Amino acid sequence: MGAEDSNSRNFEPDDKDFLILEHLERDAGLTTKKLAIAVSMPQTTVHNRIRRLKEAGVIKKYVAILDYRKLNKPLTAYVLLDISYEDHSQISKKLAAMPFVTEICAVTGANDIIIKLRAKDAEDLGEIVLKNLKRMGGVARTETMLVLETAK
């Protein structure tokens, strides 16, 4: 068992940790100084809490949130896939390699996998679904849902 495993088992975040995490979720680029001011705590305390959150595995990594409109991919869609169970691992690997796919989840219910993807427009989306997803071996059926608005 590694140090991270034992740390994460004993770690209990408190209200101050959750406050720090709330600010980091909104802007992971905040400096420790600005974050300390925002949460009304000493900078050293905030630094130590962030270090502890990382060591416990609560903070896994920092990522950039992209503006897909500026990348000429303003259309967001979710595609539900019904697949052959035997092909699950292979299909997931193929999907992960596709540049337009931003998220892949195995789900319960009527479908097996849901993917989130980005496209330039309806024509681009059609090509993605018809030429890439429906032709993939092991995919029995797809259902595409366009995102009209994102609230959070």
C-alpha positions in Angstrom: 0.0 0.0 0.0 1.5 3.4 -1.0 1.6 6.6 1.0 -1.2 8.1 -1.0 -3.5 5.1 -0.2 -2.9 5.5 3.6 -3.2 9.3 3.4 -6.5 9.2 1.4 -8.0 6.6 3.8 -7.4 8.8 6.8 -8.2 12.2 5.2 -11.4 14.0 6.2 -11.9 17.3 4.4 -13.5 20.1 6.5 -15.5 23.1 5.6 -12.3 25.2 4.9 -11.0 22.5 2.5 -14.4 22.5 0.7 -14.2 26.3 0.4 -10.7 26.1 -1.1 -11.9 23.4 -3.5 -14.9 25.5 -4.5 -12.6 28.4 -5.5 -10.2 26.1 -7.3 -13.0 24.5 -9.3 -14.0 27.9 -10.6 -10.4 29.0 -11.3 -7.5 26.5 -10.8 -5.1 29.2 -12.0 -5.5 31.3 -8.8 -2.3 32.0 -7.0 -2.1 30.9 -3.4 -2.0 34.6 -2.4 -5.2 35.4 -4.2 -6.9 32.2 -3.0 -5.9 33.0 0.6 -7.5 36.4 0.3 -10.6 34.9 -1.2 -11.1 32.4 1.6 -9.8 34.6 4.4 -7.0 32.4 5.5 -3.2 32.8 5.8 -1.3 32.0 2.6 0.8 29.3 4.3 -2.3 27.6 5.6 -3.9 27.6 2.1 -0.7 26.2 0.6 -0.5 23.4 3.2 -4.2 22.5 2.8 -3.7 22.3 -1.0 -0.7 20.1 -0.6 -2.7 17.9 1.7 -5.6 17.7 -0.8 -3.1 16.7 -3.5 -1.4 14.1 -1.3 -4.8 12.6 -0.4 -5.8 12.4 -4.0 -8.7 14.8 -3.7 -7.0 17.1 -6.3 -6.0 14.8 -9.1 -4.7 17.4 -11.6 -5.3 20.9 -13.0 -6.8 21.2 -16.5 -7.5 23.9 -19.0 -11.2 24.5 -19.8 -11.3 25.2 -23.5 -13.5 27.7 -25.4 -14.6 25.4 -28.2 -16.3 28.3 -30.0 -12.8 29.8 -30.5 -11.6 26.5 -31.7 -14.3 26.4 -34.3 -16.1 23.4 -32.6 -19.1 25.1 -31.0 -21.5 22.2 -31.3 -21.7 19.8 -28.4 -23.5 16.5 -28.6 -23.9 13.4 -26.5 -24.1 10.1 -28.4 -25.5 7.0 -26.7 -24.1 3.8 -28.0 -25.4 0.3 -27.8 -22.5 -2.1 -28.2 -21.6 -5.7 -28.1 -20.3 -6.5 -24.6 -17.4 -8.4 -25.9 -16.2 -5.4 -27.8 -16.5 -2.9 -24.9 -12.7 -2.5 -24.2 -11.8 -2.3 -27.9 -14.5 0.3 -28.6 -13.6 2.4 -25.6 -9.9 2.5 -26.8 -11.0 3.5 -30.3 -13.3 6.2 -29.0 -10.5 7.6 -26.7 -8.3 8.0 -29.8 -10.8 10.1 -31.7 -10.0 13.8 -31.4 -13.6 15.0 -31.4 -14.5 12.8 -28.4 -14.1 14.7 -25.1 -15.6 12.2 -22.7 -16.5 8.5 -22.6 -18.6 6.9 -19.9 -19.8 3.3 -19.5 -23.4 3.6 -18.1 -26.3 1.6 -16.8 -29.7 1.5 -18.4 -30.8 1.0 -22.0 -27.5 2.1 -23.5 -23.9 0.9 -22.8 -21.7 3.9 -23.5 -22.3 7.7 -23.6 -19.8 9.9 -25.3 -19.5 13.7 -25.4 -18.2 15.2 -28.5 -17.5 18.5 -30.2 -18.2 19.4 -33.8 -18.0 22.4 -36.1 -21.6 22.2 -37.3 -24.4 19.8 -38.1 -22.7 18.5 -41.2 -19.5 17.8 -39.2 -21.6 16.0 -36.6 -23.3 13.9 -39.3 -19.9 12.8 -40.6 -18.7 11.9 -37.2 -21.8 9.8 -36.4 -22.3 8.2 -39.8 -18.7 7.7 -40.9 -17.0 7.0 -37.6 -19.4 5.8 -34.9 -22.0 3.8 -36.9 -19.3 2.1 -38.9 -17.3 1.0 -35.9 -17.4 -2.7 -35.4 -19.4 -3.8 -32.4 -21.7 -0.7 -32.4 -25.3 -1.9 -32.8 -27.1 1.5 -32.5 -26.5 5.1 -31.8 -28.7 7.9 -30.5 -27.5 11.5 -30.8 -28.6 14.4 -28.6 -27.6 18.0 -29.3 -26.8 20.3 -26.4 -28.9 23.4 -26.6 -27.7 25.1 -23.5 -25.2 24.4 -20.7 -26.1 25.7 -17.3 -23.0 24.5 -15.4 
